[in-house]
């Protein structure tokens, strides 16, 4: 597709080409309208339910697009729909049926049949069309094989070096803030764009830890690499908001440039892989010393290793997993601490008591800072990075009295259970880390799932928690995080929870 994309983009630059492609886009627009009309006219007949079951209640939807606008829009609409119609909802996603499940009992029931839940076609048709071999976008035996090998690679690689690397990178970030922003009367002269700096810290730290490769993005090198990765990620997210798959295949310059940029990312990942292969060969290495060497040396139960494209694209998957989601967790933590200075003071006291006479955090010390860890968990409770885990039924299923047909989209809600007053108390909407000392551990595990549910939960959640705690603890040891009234962070709740503009003032501790 890359060669076709380059040819297309070159042709479009000529005057004749521009005229031709305007005609193509006009025809494509007409085709979109025609398809929408046909979908409405020839919509599937009503599902026949087995005896004793019924379809879930359905809230009002758009006359053409059904509930798709609610699915991709502001998450408050989903919360309000569940409050009005109950814990299980039937939804119409134009081209497929869907069911949204917010009740923890109903979620537990459907997860008993996790072998009958697969990856959502929407994921394969958006992210998976660009990177078809990334583990998170796969399904079936291929997913199981790559997941098993990757999980083994992560398990044998201890997290203590990652904490050391993350702490070092955070101190490097302080140097960047000092030189680029500066301090006046003990405070940064302006609000600091911590979101942008966090992304660089995370990218550098995980690359060193996982691949033995230092991009040195934080200090100004290879800035174009992160810009390239981020632009492709943003465009793949936009693809998930398209109601029809053929919209992703129309040869618009935007769509075709996505393939071109993805190919550049593959070339970068291949370079990292080849450098590691050379290192292994030169050292006669038979035991892994990082995640990438473990992936290169690992085999499955039948002795089969990952092939080159599988390794290359899963390096890309770990690139994205290392910073695109974790950066939001760091921003949410800074946001909650700046809005709740009393909690921030308690976290600081916990950090100081845990550190004692030592000067910096280690993996063992992080695990002893209980109040700080509870504050991190409380952040993820109020603002989980993924508002809903999305699956697809591989067979007809029932949840309680409700029938869910095969090939239905299943939305397992995260935010609604994590804010349930029955589990978390009447003040569930408040940021209060102390609640983790008294909450029912069984109920909390069932209603708190910021890293996903079941066998497909995030493979790197321990890495994300280790990095995040190391970075935030190092910041709080040295600075107070203060909200800037002139530049509050912009947070959106849709399919994922994003912090688009994370700026805070840092105040030096005495």
Kinemage of the C-alpha trace (Angstrom):
@kinemage 1
@onewidth
@group {chain A} dominant
@subgroup {mainchain}
@vectorlist {calphas} color= white
{ca unk a 1} P 0.000 0.000 0.000
{ca unk a 2} L 2.913 2.381 0.638
{ca unk a 3} L 4.072 2.508 -2.994
{ca unk a 4} L 0.500 3.065 -4.178
{ca unk a 5} L 0.109 5.844 -1.619
{ca unk a 6} L 3.259 7.668 -2.776
{ca unk a 7} L 2.177 7.407 -6.441
{ca unk a 8} L -1.279 8.700 -5.537
{ca unk a 9} L 0.040 11.646 -3.550
{ca unk a 10} L 2.468 12.613 -6.321
{ca unk a 11} L -0.307 12.510 -8.946
{ca unk a 12} L -2.566 14.661 -6.786
{ca unk a 13} L -0.104 17.557 -6.931
{ca unk a 14} L -0.776 18.192 -10.659
{ca unk a 15} L -3.698 20.424 -11.705
{ca unk a 16} L -5.328 17.613 -13.679
{ca unk a 17} L -4.824 15.306 -10.743
{ca unk a 18} L -6.536 17.730 -8.367
{ca unk a 19} L -9.578 17.963 -10.659
{ca unk a 20} L -9.765 14.191 -11.007
{ca unk a 21} L -9.500 13.563 -7.290
{ca unk a 22} L -12.153 16.173 -6.487
{ca unk a 23} L -14.487 14.170 -8.710
{ca unk a 24} L -13.465 10.943 -6.936
{ca unk a 25} L -14.161 12.470 -3.516
{ca unk a 26} L -17.558 13.767 -4.680
{ca unk a 27} L -18.486 10.292 -5.886
{ca unk a 28} L -17.227 8.826 -2.615
{ca unk a 29} L -19.453 11.230 -0.665
{ca unk a 30} L -22.460 10.182 -2.726
{ca unk a 31} L -21.542 6.527 -2.078
{ca unk a 32} L -21.416 7.174 1.699
{ca unk a 33} L -24.904 8.690 1.672
{ca unk a 34} L -26.204 5.809 -0.458
{ca unk a 35} L -24.740 3.184 1.884
{ca unk a 36} L -26.277 4.881 4.945
{ca unk a 37} L -29.684 4.859 3.257
{ca unk a 38} L -29.313 1.190 2.257
{ca unk a 39} L -28.289 0.221 5.795
{ca unk a 40} L -31.365 1.887 7.216
{ca unk a 41} L -33.702 0.384 4.621
{ca unk a 42} L -32.274 -3.138 4.728
{ca unk a 43} L -31.424 -3.265 8.406
{ca unk a 44} L -31.300 -6.762 9.936
{ca unk a 45} L -34.660 -8.182 11.015
{ca unk a 46} L -35.381 -8.328 14.712
{ca unk a 47} L -33.492 -11.001 16.628
{ca unk a 48} L -35.540 -14.006 17.738
{ca unk a 49} L -34.723 -14.715 21.404
{ca unk a 50} L -34.705 -18.208 22.952
{ca unk a 51} L -37.568 -18.987 25.334
{ca unk a 52} L -37.212 -17.310 28.726
{ca unk a 53} L -34.898 -14.559 27.472
{ca unk a 54} L -35.338 -11.089 26.034
{ca unk a 55} L -33.201 -8.427 24.414
{ca unk a 56} L -31.728 -5.741 26.720
{ca unk a 57} L -33.607 -2.419 26.940
{ca unk a 58} L -32.490 0.133 24.374
{ca unk a 59} L -32.298 3.911 24.935
{ca unk a 60} L -33.391 6.274 22.145
{ca unk a 61} L -30.819 6.649 19.361
{ca unk a 62} L -30.138 8.623 16.190
{ca unk a 63} L -32.606 7.800 13.384
{ca unk a 64} L -29.739 6.954 10.971
{ca unk a 65} L -26.677 6.215 13.099
{ca unk a 66} L -28.395 4.578 16.044
{ca unk a 67} L -26.267 4.693 19.196
{ca unk a 68} L -22.948 5.125 17.382
{ca unk a 69} L -22.720 8.863 18.253
{ca unk a 70} L -23.130 7.962 21.949
{ca unk a 71} L -20.421 5.283 21.620
{ca unk a 72} L -17.794 7.668 20.222
{ca unk a 73} L -18.998 10.832 21.971
{ca unk a 74} L -18.927 12.213 25.494
{ca unk a 75} L -18.954 9.341 28.001
{ca unk a 76} L -21.541 11.163 30.127
{ca unk a 77} L -24.168 10.049 27.612
{ca unk a 78} L -23.364 6.387 28.356
{ca unk a 79} L -23.528 6.988 32.122
{ca unk a 80} L -26.910 8.729 31.834
{ca unk a 81} L -28.290 5.937 29.624
{ca unk a 82} L -27.344 3.275 32.193
{ca unk a 83} L -28.753 5.340 35.062
{ca unk a 84} L -32.091 5.564 33.249
{ca unk a 85} L -32.374 2.104 31.675
{ca unk a 86} L -30.385 -0.259 33.913
{ca unk a 87} L -27.066 -2.167 34.055
{ca unk a 88} L -27.483 -3.877 30.645
{ca unk a 89} L -28.319 -1.929 27.473
{ca unk a 90} L -28.973 -3.007 23.903
{ca unk a 91} L -27.374 -0.667 21.362
{ca unk a 92} L -27.558 -0.273 17.592
{ca unk a 93} L -24.163 0.506 16.021
{ca unk a 94} L -25.523 0.881 12.447
{ca unk a 95} L -23.798 -2.189 11.020
{ca unk a 96} L -23.867 -4.396 14.126
{ca unk a 97} L -25.728 -4.989 17.373
{ca unk a 98} L -24.098 -4.135 20.674
{ca unk a 99} L -24.696 -4.604 24.375
{ca unk a 100} L -23.280 -2.377 27.116
{ca unk a 101} L -22.781 -4.010 30.536
{ca unk a 102} L -22.185 -1.818 33.591
{ca unk a 103} L -23.266 -4.109 36.450
{ca unk a 104} L -20.427 -5.979 38.166
{ca unk a 105} L -22.516 -9.138 38.580
{ca unk a 106} L -23.444 -9.124 34.899
{ca unk a 107} L -19.814 -8.501 33.913
{ca unk a 108} L -18.666 -11.401 36.089
{ca unk a 109} L -21.261 -13.650 34.443
{ca unk a 110} L -20.183 -12.892 30.883
{ca unk a 111} L -16.476 -13.189 31.762
{ca unk a 112} L -17.086 -16.784 32.833
{ca unk a 113} L -17.308 -17.405 29.077
{ca unk a 114} L -14.243 -15.362 28.111
{ca unk a 115} L -13.265 -18.063 25.591
{ca unk a 116} L -16.371 -17.001 23.641
{ca unk a 117} L -15.346 -13.333 23.610
{ca unk a 118} L -13.002 -12.177 20.865
{ca unk a 119} L -11.394 -8.964 19.723
{ca unk a 120} L -13.674 -6.375 18.212
{ca unk a 121} L -13.708 -6.201 14.381
{ca unk a 122} L -13.526 -2.399 14.766
{ca unk a 123} L -10.041 -2.782 16.318
{ca unk a 124} L -8.835 -5.076 13.546
{ca unk a 125} L -10.271 -2.794 10.865
{ca unk a 126} L -8.695 0.380 12.270
{ca unk a 127} L -5.496 -0.267 14.259
{ca unk a 128} L -5.100 -3.771 12.849
{ca unk a 129} L -5.291 -2.608 9.244
{ca unk a 130} L -2.177 -0.487 9.776
{ca unk a 131} L -0.256 -2.855 12.089
{ca unk a 132} L -1.822 -6.318 11.568
{ca unk a 133} L 0.739 -8.200 13.694
{ca unk a 134} L 0.583 -6.188 16.942
{ca unk a 135} L -0.567 -8.554 19.671
{ca unk a 136} L -3.350 -6.296 21.005
{ca unk a 137} L -5.029 -6.239 17.590
{ca unk a 138} L -4.955 -10.018 17.013
{ca unk a 139} L -7.340 -12.811 17.890
{ca unk a 140} L -7.456 -16.588 18.179
{ca unk a 141} L -4.408 -18.871 18.175
{ca unk a 142} L -2.115 -16.209 16.719
{ca unk a 143} L -2.926 -13.856 19.598
{ca unk a 144} L -2.454 -16.622 22.173
{ca unk a 145} L 0.975 -17.564 20.781
{ca unk a 146} L 2.368 -14.010 20.694
{ca unk a 147} L 0.780 -13.151 24.045
{ca unk a 148} L 2.342 -16.228 25.671
{ca unk a 149} L 5.826 -15.432 24.349
{ca unk a 150} L 5.559 -11.723 25.226
{ca unk a 151} L 4.248 -12.464 28.711
{ca unk a 152} L 7.188 -14.795 29.317
{ca unk a 153} L 9.580 -12.095 28.097
{ca unk a 154} L 8.095 -9.566 30.529
{ca unk a 155} L 8.002 -12.007 33.454
{ca unk a 156} L 11.696 -12.897 33.297
{ca unk a 157} L 12.761 -9.253 33.134
{ca unk a 158} L 12.724 -7.679 36.626
{ca unk a 159} L 11.214 -4.234 37.088
{ca unk a 160} L 13.842 -2.890 39.496
{ca unk a 161} L 16.112 -1.612 36.659
{ca unk a 162} L 13.108 0.202 35.135
{ca unk a 163} L 12.539 2.123 38.378
{ca unk a 164} L 16.202 3.204 38.425
{ca unk a 165} L 16.012 4.304 34.779
{ca unk a 166} L 12.723 6.183 35.331
{ca unk a 167} L 14.143 8.028 38.363
{ca unk a 168} L 17.227 9.059 36.352
{ca unk a 169} L 15.045 10.225 33.468
{ca unk a 170} L 12.893 12.276 35.865
{ca unk a 171} L 15.953 14.106 37.179
{ca unk a 172} L 16.927 14.752 33.554
{ca unk a 173} L 13.461 16.256 33.128
{ca unk a 174} L 14.132 18.609 36.043
{ca unk a 175} L 17.253 19.864 34.215
{ca unk a 176} L 15.172 20.505 31.084
{ca unk a 177} L 12.580 22.447 33.119
{ca unk a 178} L 15.325 24.486 34.779
{ca unk a 179} L 16.903 25.430 31.447
{ca unk a 180} L 13.771 25.909 29.318
{ca unk a 181} L 11.281 27.356 31.818
{ca unk a 182} L 13.286 28.534 34.801
{ca unk a 183} L 12.284 29.402 38.370
{ca unk a 184} L 11.413 32.635 40.118
{ca unk a 185} L 10.890 32.830 43.890
{ca unk a 186} L 10.963 29.062 44.081
{ca unk a 187} L 8.250 28.521 41.434
{ca unk a 188} L 8.422 27.868 37.724
{ca unk a 189} L 8.051 31.134 35.815
{ca unk a 190} L 5.159 29.678 33.825
{ca unk a 191} L 3.091 26.512 33.925
{ca unk a 192} L 5.123 23.545 32.697
{ca unk a 193} L 3.804 21.350 29.894
{ca unk a 194} L 4.306 18.164 31.888
{ca unk a 195} L 2.262 16.075 29.475
{ca unk a 196} L 4.769 16.630 26.696
{ca unk a 197} L 7.722 16.049 29.036
{ca unk a 198} L 6.142 12.911 30.548
{ca unk a 199} L 5.757 11.390 27.081
{ca unk a 200} L 9.464 11.918 26.412
{ca unk a 201} L 10.521 10.566 29.810
{ca unk a 202} L 8.396 7.436 29.374
{ca unk a 203} L 9.540 6.844 25.809
{ca unk a 204} L 13.232 7.181 26.694
{ca unk a 205} L 12.950 5.133 29.908
{ca unk a 206} L 11.078 2.182 28.413
{ca unk a 207} L 13.277 2.111 25.297
{ca unk a 208} L 16.361 1.834 27.494
{ca unk a 209} L 14.727 -0.755 29.752
{ca unk a 210} L 12.981 -2.843 27.115
{ca unk a 211} L 15.206 -2.542 24.067
{ca unk a 212} L 18.574 -1.350 25.303
{ca unk a 213} L 18.178 1.657 22.997
{ca unk a 214} L 18.268 5.310 24.053
{ca unk a 215} L 16.444 7.718 21.752
{ca unk a 216} L 17.376 10.623 24.050
{ca unk a 217} L 14.174 12.404 23.024
{ca unk a 218} L 13.983 14.300 26.324
{ca unk a 219} L 17.235 16.112 25.610
{ca unk a 220} L 16.202 17.111 22.104
{ca unk a 221} L 17.326 14.217 19.897
{ca unk a 222} L 14.982 12.315 17.553
{ca unk a 223} L 12.005 14.596 18.221
{ca unk a 224} L 10.643 13.626 14.795
{ca unk a 225} L 10.355 9.991 15.972
{ca unk a 226} L 7.825 10.832 18.673
{ca unk a 227} L 5.947 13.199 16.377
{ca unk a 228} L 5.678 10.430 13.790
{ca unk a 229} L 4.462 7.855 16.323
{ca unk a 230} L 1.928 10.251 17.819
{ca unk a 231} L 0.506 11.368 14.454
{ca unk a 232} L -0.134 7.750 13.402
{ca unk a 233} L -1.736 6.922 16.775
{ca unk a 234} L -4.052 9.932 16.562
{ca unk a 235} L -5.122 9.026 13.023
{ca unk a 236} L -5.792 5.390 13.934
{ca unk a 237} L -8.007 6.625 16.781
{ca unk a 238} L -9.910 8.762 14.286
{ca unk a 239} L -10.481 5.658 12.161
{ca unk a 240} L -12.327 4.001 15.072
{ca unk a 241} L -14.934 6.779 14.889
{ca unk a 242} L -15.943 5.934 11.313
{ca unk a 243} L -19.235 3.993 11.224
{ca unk a 244} L -18.460 2.159 7.941
{ca unk a 245} L -15.309 0.218 7.143
{ca unk a 246} L -15.172 1.271 3.491
{ca unk a 247} L -14.465 4.838 4.703
{ca unk a 248} L -11.066 3.570 5.847
{ca unk a 249} L -10.318 2.196 2.374
{ca unk a 250} L -11.174 5.296 0.319
{ca unk a 251} L -7.819 6.452 -1.166
{ca unk a 252} L -7.848 9.941 0.309
{ca unk a 253} L -4.468 11.627 0.801
{ca unk a 254} L -5.011 11.406 4.554
{ca unk a 255} L -5.681 7.659 4.506
{ca unk a 256} L -2.792 6.926 2.163
{ca unk a 257} L -0.327 9.067 4.107
{ca unk a 258} L -1.159 6.923 7.150
{ca unk a 259} L 0.286 3.879 5.366
{ca unk a 260} L 3.394 5.855 4.395
{ca unk a 261} L 4.009 7.028 7.964
{ca unk a 262} L 3.353 3.537 9.363
{ca unk a 263} L 6.014 2.164 7.036
{ca unk a 264} L 8.501 4.708 8.407
{ca unk a 265} L 7.703 3.503 11.934
{ca unk a 266} L 8.293 -0.103 10.869
{ca unk a 267} L 11.698 0.928 9.493
{ca unk a 268} L 12.631 2.490 12.861
{ca unk a 269} L 11.516 -0.608 14.774
{ca unk a 270} L 13.439 -2.832 12.363
{ca unk a 271} L 16.559 -0.750 13.003
{ca unk a 272} L 16.194 -1.275 16.764
{ca unk a 273} L 15.677 -5.018 16.237
{ca unk a 274} L 18.690 -5.379 13.946
{ca unk a 275} L 20.947 -3.555 16.400
{ca unk a 276} L 19.864 -5.967 19.138
{ca unk a 277} L 20.380 -8.988 16.846
{ca unk a 278} L 23.907 -7.793 16.099
{ca unk a 279} L 24.603 -7.356 19.814
{ca unk a 280} L 23.347 -10.894 20.565
{ca unk a 281} L 25.492 -12.417 17.800
{ca unk a 282} L 28.635 -10.501 18.759
{ca unk a 283} L 28.325 -11.455 22.434
{ca unk a 284} L 27.291 -15.053 21.777
{ca unk a 285} L 24.281 -14.327 23.975
{ca unk a 286} L 21.965 -17.192 24.907
{ca unk a 287} L 20.174 -15.585 27.886
{ca unk a 288} L 18.077 -12.408 27.525
{ca unk a 289} L 19.081 -9.193 29.274
{ca unk a 290} L 16.059 -7.091 28.250
{ca unk a 291} L 12.580 -7.428 26.755
{ca unk a 292} L 13.705 -7.312 23.126
{ca unk a 293} L 16.418 -9.938 23.531
{ca unk a 294} L 13.841 -12.110 25.309
{ca unk a 295} L 11.470 -11.733 22.329
{ca unk a 296} L 14.269 -12.591 19.884
{ca unk a 297} L 15.412 -15.658 21.817
{ca unk a 298} L 12.006 -16.955 22.985
{ca unk a 299} L 10.076 -19.827 21.410
{ca unk a 300} L 6.635 -21.303 21.943
{ca unk a 301} L 5.860 -24.818 23.210
{ca unk a 302} L 6.613 -26.242 19.743
{ca unk a 303} L 9.957 -24.466 19.458
{ca unk a 304} L 8.736 -21.792 17.018
{ca unk a 305} L 10.113 -18.273 17.396
{ca unk a 306} L 8.430 -15.018 16.436
{ca unk a 307} L 9.171 -14.075 12.827
{ca unk a 308} L 10.695 -10.748 11.824
{ca unk a 309} L 7.494 -8.825 11.100
{ca unk a 310} L 5.909 -10.058 14.347
{ca unk a 311} L 8.881 -8.788 16.348
{ca unk a 312} L 9.016 -5.484 14.434
{ca unk a 313} L 5.330 -4.695 14.898
{ca unk a 314} L 5.270 -5.744 18.545
{ca unk a 315} L 8.216 -3.430 19.194
{ca unk a 316} L 5.855 -0.753 17.831
{ca unk a 317} L 3.112 -2.054 20.116
{ca unk a 318} L 5.396 -1.683 23.122
{ca unk a 319} L 6.413 1.794 21.888
{ca unk a 320} L 2.786 2.872 22.057
{ca unk a 321} L 2.010 1.014 25.267
{ca unk a 322} L 5.005 2.553 27.012
{ca unk a 323} L 3.861 6.155 26.748
{ca unk a 324} L 0.605 6.875 24.858
{ca unk a 325} L -1.591 5.557 27.692
{ca unk a 326} L 0.753 5.864 30.688
{ca unk a 327} L 1.234 9.573 30.033
{ca unk a 328} L -2.476 10.081 30.760
{ca unk a 329} L -2.143 8.290 34.107
{ca unk a 330} L 0.700 10.632 35.098
{ca unk a 331} L -1.341 13.679 34.091
{ca unk a 332} L -4.422 12.449 35.970
{ca unk a 333} L -2.293 11.899 39.081
{ca unk a 334} L -0.832 15.410 38.859
{ca unk a 335} L -4.324 16.794 38.327
{ca unk a 336} L -5.811 15.078 41.376
{ca unk a 337} L -2.875 16.017 43.618
{ca unk a 338} L -2.963 19.661 42.514
{ca unk a 339} L -6.729 19.837 43.119
{ca unk a 340} L -6.383 18.111 46.512
{ca unk a 341} L -3.348 19.687 48.233
{ca unk a 342} L -4.184 17.995 51.553
{ca unk a 343} L -3.820 14.593 49.869
{ca unk a 344} L -0.621 15.747 48.189
{ca unk a 345} L 0.811 16.649 51.616
{ca unk a 346} L -0.061 13.185 52.952
{ca unk a 347} L 1.538 11.526 49.927
{ca unk a 348} L 4.672 13.625 50.466
{ca unk a 349} L 4.827 12.556 54.141
{ca unk a 350} L 4.458 8.911 53.097
{ca unk a 351} L 7.274 9.322 50.569
{ca unk a 352} L 9.576 10.965 53.103
{ca unk a 353} L 8.908 8.280 55.740
{ca unk a 354} L 9.472 5.531 53.182
{ca unk a 355} L 12.724 7.014 51.913
{ca unk a 356} L 14.180 7.552 55.389
{ca unk a 357} L 17.881 8.346 55.046
{ca unk a 358} L 18.068 7.316 51.361
{ca unk a 359} L 17.992 9.863 48.576
{ca unk a 360} L 16.059 8.123 45.783
{ca unk a 361} L 13.377 5.528 45.236
{ca unk a 362} L 14.034 1.899 44.368
{ca unk a 363} L 11.598 -0.869 43.425
{ca unk a 364} L 11.548 -2.216 47.004
{ca unk a 365} L 10.921 1.219 48.532
{ca unk a 366} L 8.082 1.988 46.122
{ca unk a 367} L 6.254 -1.114 47.281
{ca unk a 368} L 6.432 0.105 50.910
{ca unk a 369} L 4.769 3.486 50.236
{ca unk a 370} L 1.196 2.314 50.862
{ca unk a 371} L -0.639 5.650 50.996
{ca unk a 372} L 1.110 6.792 47.813
{ca unk a 373} L 0.126 3.552 46.062
{ca unk a 374} L -3.463 4.011 47.243
{ca unk a 375} L -3.456 7.534 45.799
{ca unk a 376} L -2.359 6.111 42.439
{ca unk a 377} L -5.119 3.472 42.580
{ca unk a 378} L -7.661 6.138 43.551
{ca unk a 379} L -6.618 8.182 40.513
{ca unk a 380} L -7.243 5.186 38.263
{ca unk a 381} L -10.595 4.590 39.958
{ca unk a 382} L -11.892 8.097 39.247
{ca unk a 383} L -10.252 8.462 35.848
{ca unk a 384} L -9.566 5.045 34.283
{ca unk a 385} L -7.654 5.374 31.029
{ca unk a 386} L -10.079 3.071 29.213
{ca unk a 387} L -13.729 3.877 29.891
{ca unk a 388} L -14.923 0.556 28.466
{ca unk a 389} L -13.363 -2.741 27.413
{ca unk a 390} L -14.705 -3.786 24.036
{ca unk a 391} L -15.160 -7.405 22.927
{ca unk a 392} L -17.138 -9.371 20.338
{ca unk a 393} L -19.275 -12.468 21.008
{ca unk a 394} L -18.099 -15.551 19.122
{ca unk a 395} L -21.326 -17.430 19.958
{ca unk a 396} L -24.864 -16.748 21.228
{ca unk a 397} L -24.759 -15.892 24.939
{ca unk a 398} L -27.105 -14.971 27.775
{ca unk a 399} L -26.494 -12.631 30.714
{ca unk a 400} L -29.220 -13.083 33.303
{ca unk a 401} L -32.478 -12.852 31.362
{ca unk a 402} L -30.894 -11.043 28.423
{ca unk a 403} L -29.975 -12.697 25.123
{ca unk a 404} L -26.827 -11.548 23.283
{ca unk a 405} L -26.570 -12.852 19.689
{ca unk a 406} L -23.343 -14.013 18.080
{ca unk a 407} L -21.172 -11.279 16.493
{ca unk a 408} L -22.486 -8.622 18.880
{ca unk a 409} L -20.209 -5.897 20.188
{ca unk a 410} L -19.861 -6.116 23.990
{ca unk a 411} L -18.968 -2.980 25.967
{ca unk a 412} L -17.746 -3.860 29.472
{ca unk a 413} L -17.927 -0.540 31.301
{ca unk a 414} L -15.041 0.527 33.569
{ca unk a 415} L -15.962 3.982 34.830
{ca unk a 416} L -19.511 3.213 35.967
{ca unk a 417} L -18.612 0.294 38.324
{ca unk a 418} L -15.603 2.202 39.675
{ca unk a 419} L -17.925 5.021 40.784
{ca unk a 420} L -20.641 2.793 42.283
{ca unk a 421} L -21.638 4.121 45.761
{ca unk a 422} L -22.631 0.593 46.832
{ca unk a 423} L -18.966 -0.430 46.575
{ca unk a 424} L -17.049 2.783 47.163
{ca unk a 425} L -19.330 4.674 49.560
{ca unk a 426} L -21.613 7.670 49.203
{ca unk a 427} L -18.583 9.883 48.499
{ca unk a 428} L -17.519 7.741 45.508
{ca unk a 429} L -17.114 10.888 43.388
{ca unk a 430} L -14.499 12.279 45.817
{ca unk a 431} L -10.745 11.712 45.603
{ca unk a 432} L -10.025 9.938 48.892
{ca unk a 433} L -7.134 7.408 48.940
{ca unk a 434} L -8.039 6.339 52.505
{ca unk a 435} L -11.036 4.398 51.152
{ca unk a 436} L -8.658 1.663 49.936
{ca unk a 437} L -7.901 0.715 53.554
{ca unk a 438} L -11.535 -0.204 54.253
{ca unk a 439} L -13.147 -1.126 50.916
{ca unk a 440} L -14.247 -4.748 50.467
{ca unk a 441} L -11.287 -6.343 48.588
{ca unk a 442} L -13.535 -8.744 46.639
{ca unk a 443} L -15.916 -6.024 45.473
{ca unk a 444} L -13.075 -3.630 44.677
{ca unk a 445} L -11.376 -6.200 42.430
{ca unk a 446} L -14.622 -6.747 40.550
{ca unk a 447} L -15.428 -3.058 40.081
{ca unk a 448} L -11.934 -1.613 39.541
{ca unk a 449} L -10.403 -2.660 36.233
{ca unk a 450} L -8.353 0.240 34.811
{ca unk a 451} L -6.129 -2.143 32.834
{ca unk a 452} L -8.890 -4.274 31.373
{ca unk a 453} L -10.687 -7.478 32.228
{ca unk a 454} L -10.108 -11.173 31.699
{ca unk a 455} L -7.419 -12.786 29.611
{ca unk a 456} L -6.974 -9.723 27.396
{ca unk a 457} L -6.129 -7.258 30.168
{ca unk a 458} L -3.108 -5.017 29.553
{ca unk a 459} L 0.040 -7.129 29.370
{ca unk a 460} L 2.224 -4.275 30.607
{ca unk a 461} L 0.189 -2.939 33.526
{ca unk a 462} L 2.945 -3.726 36.056
{ca unk a 463} L 5.414 -1.780 33.913
{ca unk a 464} L 3.019 1.188 33.726
{ca unk a 465} L 2.483 1.235 37.505
{ca unk a 466} L 6.216 0.913 38.247
{ca unk a 467} L 7.179 3.744 35.885
{ca unk a 468} L 4.350 6.020 37.024
{ca unk a 469} L 5.049 5.615 40.730
{ca unk a 470} L 8.794 6.172 40.233
{ca unk a 471} L 8.233 9.382 38.251
{ca unk a 472} L 5.527 10.910 40.480
{ca unk a 473} L 7.382 9.999 43.703
{ca unk a 474} L 10.552 11.675 42.406
{ca unk a 475} L 8.606 14.810 41.448
{ca unk a 476} L 6.862 15.041 44.837
{ca unk a 477} L 10.131 14.538 46.699
{ca unk a 478} L 11.449 17.714 45.063
{ca unk a 479} L 8.405 19.827 44.143
{ca unk a 480} L 4.830 20.664 44.999
{ca unk a 481} L 2.440 20.338 42.062
{ca unk a 482} L 0.250 23.444 41.863
{ca unk a 483} L -2.745 23.950 39.601
{ca unk a 484} L -2.487 26.864 37.161
{ca unk a 485} L -5.856 28.718 37.168
{ca unk a 486} L -5.047 30.195 33.758
{ca unk a 487} L -4.328 26.826 32.091
{ca unk a 488} L -6.359 23.990 33.631
{ca unk a 489} L -5.761 20.594 32.022
{ca unk a 490} L -8.174 19.603 29.265
{ca unk a 491} L -9.561 16.123 29.901
{ca unk a 492} L -12.000 14.301 27.633
{ca unk a 493} L -13.911 11.101 28.362
{ca unk a 494} L -14.745 9.087 25.273
{ca unk a 495} L -13.582 5.573 24.349
{ca unk a 496} L -10.460 6.463 26.305
{ca unk a 497} L -9.824 9.172 28.870
{ca unk a 498} L -7.334 11.704 27.513
{ca unk a 499} L -5.462 14.629 28.994
{ca unk a 500} L -4.899 16.890 25.999
{ca unk a 501} L -3.108 19.770 27.672
{ca unk a 502} L -1.398 19.003 30.980
{ca unk a 503} L 0.283 22.090 32.436
{ca unk a 504} L 1.108 22.653 36.080
{ca unk a 505} L 3.265 24.979 38.166
{ca unk a 506} L 6.084 23.333 40.113
{ca unk a 507} L 7.088 24.804 43.466
{ca unk a 508} L 10.433 23.818 44.998
{ca unk a 509} L 10.266 22.159 48.391
{ca unk a 510} L 12.354 23.664 51.167
